[in-house]
Amino acid sequence: MHMRPLRLSLFALLLLAVLGLSQEAEAEEISLEYLVGYEIEDDVPQDVALSENYAYIVNWYNGLIILDVEDSTEISLVGSYEISEVRGLNISGNYAYLAAHEQGLVIVDIQDPSNPTLAGNYDSEGYTYDVVTSGNYAYVSNWGSGLDIIDIEDPSNLTLVGSYDAESFQDIAVSGNYVFVADEDNGLVILNIEDPSNPVLAGNYKPYIGDSPSIDTVHSVEVSENYAYVLASFMDLHVVNIEDPSNPTLVGSCNTSANPRSIVIARNYAYIADGSEGLAMVDIEDPSNPSLSGNYYASHDYESRGLAISENYVYVVYSGYEGNGELVIMESGFT
């Protein structure tokens, strides 16, 4: 797989300018500046995670690549690990935890980023979609079989601790004694994991489409303090109060105009990988009235799929319709 720094001309049509928007006189003013892009040929990036000076990107065809991003204006390839059909990842300590579709949970030792090696594998039923680690456990969502809780204390000897059966689990988030699941067919599902061997349903929020009995298709979820931020297809962002997990309630919502894929919360903003509309930024200072600040670096040829944030830097992976992709790094400024 050949990679080269992304030509600036590729993003000449993607609003290569510093954009500043102010909400109210007393509100923060935010700006985004394009810094650099890194092209990934013949692959479809799915997600990105950060640790120290490295960006870890998982791709559908060729697996994991590790990029040195210490100099945000000059990205270089450090190492790679070949594995197909990876959808999501989580970095914790010296390990990368990969949600590898038909291969389940794959753990890669990244202590030497130039030579990542297999540390362990747990083949879940169904198709593994996402993974989050907390303490000695990995929480793994699987399309067709639900949630697996896996003991990862010894990566070479992974053991199943508990499970919860479901059909359409996708992205997950963990906070305290709860797992928050983006269930494509059933909205936001909240599981109590106080006893990891016996996860039980705690609550459920169903995002109905208007006054119809149809439930909006849910893709992703992120949790911050007492709120779950849920991405869905019709009304893109739902802000849900989860202070009482048994009774999650809608607080506010906002339409971002595209097909949201993933979300990160930072400061008073929700950063959303918004498909063909690039990076969407939603002001959530008032959770009851989230407002779209803007869409940045949109392209008719690429869709944003995953993102990560470190300090004031935003890392977004895009996949192209012709089998190529790229990592784009932007700097956000607040005044």
C-alpha positions in Angstrom: 0.0 0.0 0.0 1.7 3.2 -1.2 1.0 6.4 0.6 2.1 9.9 0.0 1.4 13.3 1.5 -1.9 14.6 0.2 -1.6 17.3 -2.5 -3.0 20.6 -1.3 -4.9 21.0 -4.6 -7.2 18.1 -3.6 -8.6 20.2 -0.9 -8.6 23.5 -2.8 -12.3 22.9 -3.3 -12.8 22.0 0.3 -12.9 25.5 1.8 -9.2 25.9 2.5 -9.6 28.9 4.6 -9.8 29.9 8.2 -13.5 30.0 9.1 -14.7 31.8 12.1 -18.3 31.8 13.5 -19.6 33.6 16.5 -22.9 32.5 18.1 -23.7 35.4 20.5 -21.9 38.4 21.7 -20.8 36.6 24.9 -20.2 33.2 23.2 -16.8 31.8 22.2 -15.7 32.4 18.7 -14.3 29.3 16.9 -12.2 29.0 13.8 -10.9 26.0 11.9 -7.7 26.0 9.8 -6.6 23.2 7.4 -3.1 22.1 8.2 -2.3 19.0 6.2 -3.7 15.9 4.6 -2.3 12.4 4.2 -3.5 10.3 1.3 -4.3 6.6 1.8 -4.4 4.8 -1.6 -6.5 1.8 -2.4 -8.2 1.6 0.9 -11.3 2.8 2.8 -10.4 4.4 6.2 -13.0 3.6 8.9 -11.8 5.2 12.2 -8.9 7.0 13.8 -7.5 7.1 17.4 -4.7 9.1 19.0 -2.0 8.2 21.5 1.0 10.3 22.3 2.6 11.4 18.9 0.8 8.8 16.8 -2.4 8.5 14.9 -3.8 5.0 14.5 -6.1 4.5 11.5 -8.0 1.3 10.7 -8.9 0.6 7.1 -11.4 -1.9 5.5 -8.9 -3.7 3.3 -5.4 -3.4 4.8 -6.0 -3.0 8.5 -4.0 -0.8 10.8 -1.6 2.0 9.9 0.4 4.0 12.4 1.4 7.6 11.5 3.8 9.9 13.2 1.9 13.2 13.7 4.2 15.0 16.1 4.8 17.6 13.4 1.2 18.3 12.4 2.4 19.7 9.1 4.5 16.7 8.0 3.0 13.2 8.5 5.0 10.0 8.1 4.1 6.3 8.1 5.7 4.4 11.0 4.2 1.0 10.9 1.3 -1.2 9.8 -0.5 -4.4 10.7 -2.4 -6.2 7.9 -5.9 -7.4 8.7 -9.0 -6.9 6.7 -12.5 -5.5 7.5 -11.7 -3.5 10.6 -14.5 -1.1 11.6 -13.4 0.5 14.8 -10.5 0.7 17.3 -9.6 1.7 20.8 -6.1 2.5 22.1 -5.1 1.7 25.7 -1.6 1.5 27.0 0.6 -0.6 24.7 -2.3 -2.2 22.8 -4.6 -1.4 19.9 -8.0 -3.1 20.2 -9.5 -3.6 16.8 -13.2 -4.4 16.0 -12.5 -6.7 13.1 -15.9 -7.6 11.7 -15.8 -11.4 11.1 -12.6 -11.9 13.1 -14.0 -10.4 16.3 -11.8 -8.6 18.7 -8.1 -8.4 17.6 -5.5 -7.0 20.0 -2.3 -5.7 18.5 0.8 -4.9 20.6 1.9 -1.4 19.6 4.8 -1.0 22.2 7.1 -0.7 19.1 5.0 1.4 16.7 7.3 0.4 13.8 6.6 -3.3 14.4 3.0 -3.9 15.7 2.4 -7.6 16.4 -0.6 -9.8 17.3 -1.2 -10.1 21.0 -4.6 -11.8 21.2 -7.9 -12.5 19.5 -11.4 -13.3 20.6 -13.8 -14.4 17.9 -17.2 -13.2 18.8 -20.4 -14.3 17.2 -21.9 -12.0 14.7 -20.0 -9.1 13.1 -17.8 -7.1 15.4 -18.6 -3.4 15.1 -17.0 -1.4 17.9 -14.8 -1.8 21.0 -14.3 0.3 24.1 -11.9 -0.7 27.0 -12.3 0.2 30.7 -10.2 -1.3 33.4 -9.6 -5.0 32.7 -12.5 -5.3 30.3 -13.2 -4.8 26.7 -16.8 -4.1 25.7 -17.4 -5.3 22.2 -20.5 -4.7 20.1 -21.5 -7.2 17.5 -24.1 -6.9 14.8 -26.3 -10.0 15.1 -25.3 -11.1 18.6 -25.1 -8.0 20.8 -22.5 -7.1 23.5 -19.6 -9.2 24.7 -17.7 -8.3 27.9 -14.2 -9.7 27.6 -11.5 -10.0 30.3 -8.3 -8.5 28.7 -6.0 -8.6 31.7 -4.0 -11.2 29.8 -4.3 -10.2 26.1 -2.9 -13.6 25.1 -5.7 -15.4 27.0 -8.9 -13.5 26.4 -12.0 -14.9 28.2 -15.7 -14.0 27.9 -17.1 -12.7 31.2 -20.6 -11.8 30.2 -22.9 -11.0 27.2 -26.1 -9.4 26.2 -28.1 -10.6 23.2 -29.3 -8.1 20.6 -29.5 -7.9 16.8 -28.4 -4.5 15.7 -25.8 -3.1 18.0 -23.3 -0.6 16.5 -21.2 2.1 18.3 -20.9 2.0 22.1 -19.7 4.3 24.9 -18.9 3.4 28.5 -19.5 5.6 31.5 -19.4 4.4 35.1 -21.5 1.3 35.5 -23.2 1.7 32.2 -22.7 0.9 28.5 -24.5 3.1 26.0 -25.2 1.4 22.7 -26.3 2.9 19.4 -28.8 0.2 18.4 -29.7 0.8 14.7 -33.2 -0.6 15.1 -34.0 0.3 18.8 -32.4 3.7 19.4 -30.2 4.3 22.5 -29.9 1.2 24.6 -28.4 1.5 28.1 -27.0 -1.5 29.9 -26.1 -1.8 33.6 -22.7 -3.5 33.8 -22.1 -3.2 37.5 -21.9 -7.0 37.4 -19.9 -7.7 34.2 -21.0 -11.3 34.2 -24.6 -10.3 34.0 -25.3 -7.1 32.0 -28.9 -6.1 32.2 -31.1 -3.5 30.4 -31.3 -0.3 32.4 -33.1 2.0 29.9 -34.0 2.8 26.3 -34.5 6.0 24.3 -36.3 5.6 21.0 -35.9 8.5 18.6 -39.2 8.5 16.8 -39.4 10.3 13.4 -41.8 13.1 14.0 -45.2 11.8 15.1 -44.8 8.6 13.2 -44.3 5.2 14.9 -41.1 4.7 13.0 -37.8 4.8 14.9 -34.9 6.8 13.4 -31.9 4.7 12.5 -29.2 5.3 15.1 -25.5 5.1 14.2 -23.3 6.4 17.0 -23.3 7.7 20.6 -20.9 9.7 22.8 -21.4 10.4 26.5 -20.4 13.6 28.4 -21.5 14.2 32.0 -25.3 13.8 32.2 -25.9 13.7 28.5 -25.7 11.1 25.7 -25.2 12.5 22.2 -26.9 10.2 19.8 -26.4 10.4 16.0 -29.3 9.2 13.8 -30.3 9.4 10.1 -33.3 11.7 10.1 -32.8 14.2 12.9 -29.1 13.9 13.1 -28.1 14.8 16.7 -30.3 13.9 19.7 -29.2 15.2 23.1 -30.5 12.8 25.8 -30.5 13.4 29.5 -29.2 10.2 31.1 -29.0 11.3 34.8 -31.6 8.7 35.4 -30.5 5.8 33.1 -33.9 4.1 33.6 -35.6 7.1 32.1 -33.5 8.7 29.4 -35.3 11.8 28.0 -34.8 14.0 25.0 -33.5 17.5 25.8 -32.7 18.9 22.4 -31.9 18.0 18.8 -30.2 19.5 15.7 -30.1 18.6 12.0 -26.6 18.6 10.4 -28.0 17.9 6.9 -26.0 14.8 5.9 -25.3 11.2 7.2 -23.5 11.4 10.5 -21.0 8.6 11.2 -19.3 9.4 14.5 -19.1 12.0 17.2 -16.6 13.5 19.7 -17.4 16.0 22.4 -14.9 18.7 23.3 -15.4 22.0 25.1 -18.9 23.1 24.3 -19.0 21.6 20.9 -20.0 18.3 19.3 -17.6 17.5 16.4 -19.4 15.1 14.0 -18.0 13.2 11.0 -20.9 14.1 8.8 -20.4 12.0 5.7 -20.4 14.0 2.5 -20.8 17.2 4.5 -17.3 16.8 6.0 -16.9 17.9 9.6 -20.0 19.3 11.3 -19.7 21.4 14.5 -22.6 21.8 16.8 -22.7 24.3 19.7 -24.0 22.3 22.7 -23.4 25.0 25.4 -27.2 24.9 25.9 -28.1 21.2 25.6 -31.8 22.1 25.1 -30.9 24.2 22.0 -28.0 22.7 20.1 -27.2 24.8 17.0 -25.1 24.0 13.9 -22.0 26.2 13.7 -21.1 25.0 10.3 -19.9 22.2 8.0 -16.2 22.3 7.1 -14.2 20.7 4.3 -17.1 19.0 2.6 -16.5 17.1 -0.7 -18.7 15.4 -3.2 -15.9 12.8 -3.7 -15.2 11.9 -0.1 -17.2 11.1 3.1 -15.9 11.7 6.6 -16.2 8.5 8.7 -14.2 8.9 11.9 -12.5 11.6 14.0 -10.4 12.2 17.0 -9.3 15.3 18.9 -6.2 16.2 20.8 -5.9 19.6 22.4 -6.8 22.0 19.6 -6.2 19.6 16.7 -8.9 17.7 14.9 -8.1 14.5 13.0 -10.7 13.4 10.5 -10.5 10.3 8.2 -12.3 10.5 4.8 -13.1 7.6 2.5 -13.4 8.2 -1.2 -16.0 6.7 -3.5 -13.3 5.2 -5.8 -11.5 3.3 -3.0 -9.1 5.9 -1.7 -9.0 7.8 1.5 -7.2 10.4 3.5 -6.5 11.8 7.0 -7.0 15.5 7.3 -5.7 17.5 10.3 -7.2 20.8 11.2 -6.5 23.2 14.0 -9.4 24.7 15.9 -9.1 28.1 17.6 -11.2 29.6 20.4 -11.4 33.2 21.4 
